Amino acid sequence: MRLVYLGFTSHWGKLLYKQPNVLNSDGNFLLVTPWLAPIVREGIYDPILIDAVYKKQNITIATAVFALGKYTQFLKDFLESAEQNYFVGFRVHYYVFTDLPEKVPAVKLGLDHHLEVLTVASSNRWQEISLRRMERLEKLIKSRLLNEADYVFSLDVDSKFYGRWGAESLGRLVGAIHPWYYKTHHEWFPYERRPESQAYIPYSEGDYYYGGAVIGGLAKDVYQLAKTCREQLDIDAAKSIEAAWQEESHLNKYFLYNKPSKLLSPEYLWDERKSKPQEIKIIRFSQIGWKDWRARADEHGNPGVKQ
């Protein structure tokens, strides 16, 4: 048993529970978490029906993408594959953050799909891009998206869509299970383990390990997530602390104490370096393979992708 602090508004309640599993005894993904959040995977929903339900609500999905420096090279594949698979038939607004607006490709967008380029300052390290993402997302949602969008997603640009992604992914607060750690015991998760950091999670705690490449939910809930993570990042920065995996470490701390209402199985966040196992029926969205790692190298030539 483990002691976990679960947040409700400004109060903390103490709960004892076992680390949740992701797979059942047959090797398939469970349908729900212990807190009854659905784990979305192929075969448990009718895509035509669920899209039809949400289309009647006339919703807008804002999608933030960060493409700074070398990452602009991924925009074309990201956007072109998104237009074939991502919320087709819905009103979608892409917000592309970049320091190289002239390199944003001209991609034909579908009906009710729009793209806006937001020019930002350059960053020398991919870690800095990661660290600033929560701040930029927070400001965008506060200044515009609370009034302009119903749902918000933040997606990594060095990725590509390979299958349909629709309304089944919508929820109040949505996290994606990391493809490298869904079979791993929580003690081996790459959480931030230094108590000095605001992202600290002790070895005795943990539910799942969530990938920072996919964050979603209602605009007000993603705003609260981004704001809280930005505040925690600022506290760490004031103490010259950089969490193990930057904003992803703070995201996992936030999700531990503020449980997501819906989880996306790794079919919504795969990694091309991994072979597809039996429990993954389809790959919908995947990060880059080895051949494209050069774009994630920092000024010292160190790869910026963890396994």
RABEL-V641469 format. One record per backbone hydrogen bond with DSSP energy under -1.0 kcal/mol. CO is the residue of the C=O (numbers start at 1). NH is the residue of the N-H. If there is no record, write none. Layout:
# RABEL-V641469
co->[CO/CO]
nh->[NH/NH]
This chain:
# RABEL-V641469
co->[2/4/6/8/11/13/15/22/24/28/31/33/37/38/40/41/46/47/48/49/50/51/52/54/55/60/60/61/62/63/64/65/68/69/70/71/72/74/75/76/77/78/79/82/85/87/91/92/93/94/95/96/97/98/100/101/105/110/112/114/116/118/125/126/127/128/132/133/134/135/136/137/138/139/140/140/141/144/144/145/150/151/152/153/154/157/158/160/165/166/167/172/173/173/174/175/176/178/181/185/186/189/192/194/197/202/209/211/213/215/216/217/218/219/220/221/222/223/224/225/226/227/228/229/230/231/232/233/234/236/236/237/243/245/246/247/248/249/250/251/252/253/254/257/262/263/264/265/266/267/267/270/271/277/284/284/285/286/287/289/290/292/293/294/298/302]
nh->[17/15/13/11/8/6/4/30/27/24/39/36/33/263/265/44/50/51/52/53/54/55/56/57/58/150/151/93/153/95/155/97/71/72/73/74/75/78/79/80/81/82/83/86/165/90/61/114/63/116/65/118/67/120/103/104/107/113/92/94/96/98/129/130/131/132/136/137/138/139/140/141/142/143/144/145/146/147/148/149/219/62/217/64/215/159/288/286/87/169/170/218/261/262/216/264/211/181/184/188/189/191/201/197/200/205/178/214/156/154/174/152/222/223/224/225/226/227/228/229/230/231/232/233/234/235/236/237/238/239/241/240/246/248/250/251/252/253/254/255/256/257/258/7/175/40/177/268/269/284/285/287/274/280/162/163/270/160/272/292/293/295/296/297/301/298]
